[in-house]
Amino acid sequence: MTRKCNFCGSTEYEQRKTEYLYSYKGNYLLVPNTPVEVCAGCGMVYYDAGVLKEIERRFFAIQKKEEKPDSYVELPRAAYGG
């Protein structure tokens, strides 16, 4: 069975890697080289459920200090004052 894009109906996909930012209650985990499938028709990005579950698992393991992240990145913050 051929899978179709939920948005444009295309059956053509490209395998790529991207950065994924997981966030939960003001805490973040940036995951480089996350595998994704991108619809060749409209550019919609699809993540594998197993990949997202592993990212979530690692996030909570890091929060509980059961695992260590590879590195830390400082994120600048600025509020919109409009």
Secondary structure, DSSP 8 states (H G I E B T S, - for coil): -----TTT----EEEEEEEEEEEETTEEEEEEEEEEEEETTT--EE--HHHHHHHHHHHHHHHTTSS--S------------
